[in-house]
Amino acid sequence: MALRTAVQQSKILTFVVLGAFVWLLLTLFEVLSTIDFATGTATFVGQNALGGIAGVLVLTIVLGALVVLYSEITESDPAPQSWPPSEE
């Protein structure tokens, strides 16, 4: 079963993936707003800049994976060749 077929047959899956994307995007903005660059890497207890940067990096990778998944679902080319091949 192709991804496009799965999404067409399961509308709930589409809304769950869209909801996850929006939730991760809002979480990314929240993490960005709480990073305190003044602490630097002097302390590793509690929130620090290094932990915030790592969190932003992970959230960005997950959001990028969701964007790639969406682009694969909506892509129509390359389509499989028809069989038997037509002579042109």
N, C-alpha and C positions, 0 to 999 in steps of 0.2 A: 504494500500500500504506500503510495507516495504521500509526501507531506501535504500537498494541496488537497488530495482526496480526504485525508484525515481531518483537515480543518473544515472542509465543506460538509462532512458528515457530522462533525461535532462542533456545534456553535459554542457550547460551554467551554471547550478547550480554547477557542479564540478569545473569549472574554477573560479566561483565567490568565492566559499569556499576556494579554493587554494590561490587565490589572497588575500582574507581577512587574511589568515594565514600568508602569506609572509609580508603583510603590518603591521600586528600586531607584528610580530617578529622584523621587522626593527624599528618600533616605540619603542619596548621594549629596543633595543640596544641604541637608541637615548636618551631615558629617563635615562638609566643607565649611559650614558656618561655625562649627564648634572647634575647629583646629586652632590651637593657640601656638603660633610660631615663636612666641617669646620663650616658651619652655624649652624648645629645641629638643635635644636628646640627653639633657642633663639628668633626667630622672626617668625611670622606666616603670614607675608605679602610678597608676591612674591614667588619665588622658594626657597624651603628649603629641608632639607634631609628627613623630615617626609613625606612631600608631594610626593617626588620622590620614597620613599620606598612604599608608598601606591599605587602609579601608577604602579610600577613594580609588586606588588602583584596582582593587578587587571588584568593586562595584562597577567601575568603568569596563572591565573585561566582561563581566556578566551582561551588562547592557549592550555591549558590542556583539556578544554572542546572540542575544535576542534580535538585534537588528539584522544580523546575517541570516538567522533563521527566517525572519520575515521576508528578506529579499529572496531567499531560496524558494519560499512558498509562492511568491508572486511572479517568479521568473517563468517565462514561457519557452525560452530558447536555452540551450539546444534541445529541441524536441527529438524524439526517436525517429529514425528514418522509417518510411513506409516500406512494407514488405509485400510483395516483391518490388525491388527497385524499378522505378519507371525509367524508360530510356528516353533521353532528351537529345 
